[in-house]
Amino acid sequence: MTRLALHSRLIPGTEEAYELEHARVWPELITVMNQAGIHDWSIWRSGRDLFHLVECDDYEAAVAQLSQDPVDRRWQDHMSQFVESFAQNPEGLAGQSLRHVWTMTDQTT
């Protein structure tokens, strides 16, 4: 299992609309995400900044699979009216994941 964090930024003025869109994400999107090996995806917002925590089997494989899925493509097209961009990180998985610094449960006393 892989756990990784992503950072994206909202287009100014779309904060409330973005949250409304996520009040109930399309059930068919959750199905295709599960089929791609994504077990959980959480999003936190601070102003226009979004921080995502993703738990999956293989993030790069999931992204590749979802990029070919019509449901995910429809969702991505729809969400492009709200999301300015995902931060890029050449060190991260799929060039996007944030650099992991510390996890409490990974540290032994």
N, C-alpha and C positions, 0 to 999 in steps of 0.2 A: 504494500500500500504506500502510495506517495501522498504527502501533504505539502501543498505549496501555496504561496501568496502571490496575488497579482494586484496591480494598481492601475486604475483607469481614471479618466477625468470627464466630467459632464460638460456639455455645452452650457454656457451661462443661461440661467433662467429656466432650465429644464429639471431642476432638482425635485420639485414636487411631482411633476408628471412622471419622472423616472420611478419614484417610489410607488406611485399609483400603479404603474405597469407591473411592479413586482409584488403588489398585494396578493396577486394570484397569477402566477406564471402558468402559461399554457400546459395542461397536463401532458399533451403529446410531446412537448419539449423535454419534460422530466423523464418521460419514457425513453426517448432517444439518448438522453444523457446517461441514464442508467445502462442502456445497451452498449454505450461506448466505454463503460467502466468507470463512470463518475458516480461516486457513492454519496457525496454531499458537496454543496457549494453554498457558502454564506457570504453576504456582502454587508459591509459597514460603510457609512458615509460621513464625511467631515467636510462641510461646505460642498464644493464641486468634486472633491476627491473621493473615489470609491476604493475600498480595500476588500479584496476577495480572498477567501480561504477555500481551497479546493482539495478534496480528498478523493483520490482515484487510483486505479490500478496502474495506468501508464498515461501520463498527461499528453505526451507527444502523439501517441497512438490515438487517444481520444479526440484530440484536435483534428488529426488527419481524417478520422472516421466522420466526425461531425461536419467537416467542411464539404463532404459529399452528400450530406443528408438534406433533403428539401425542407424539412421542418426547421432545422437549425438555420439554414440559409434564410428562410422567411423571418425567423426571429432576429437574426443579425441585421437583416435589412430594416426591419421595423425599429430595432433599438438604435440604429445609426442616427436617428433624429434626436437622440438624447446624449449619446456617448461621443465625446470629442476624439478620444484615442485611448489605447492601452499603452502604458509605459513599456518601452523596450529595454531589455537587459541581455546583452550578449552572453553573460555568464549563466543565465537562467534557462530552465527547461523551455523549449520551443521559442527561445529568445525573449521570453516575457516574464518568467517568474522572478520575484524579488529575491535578493540574496538573503538566505537564512542566517540569522545571527545566534539565536538561543531559544531553547525550549526547556522549560522548567522540568518536565518529566524525563527529559533525556539526561539530566544532570544527576549524578549520584552523590550522596553525602559522604 
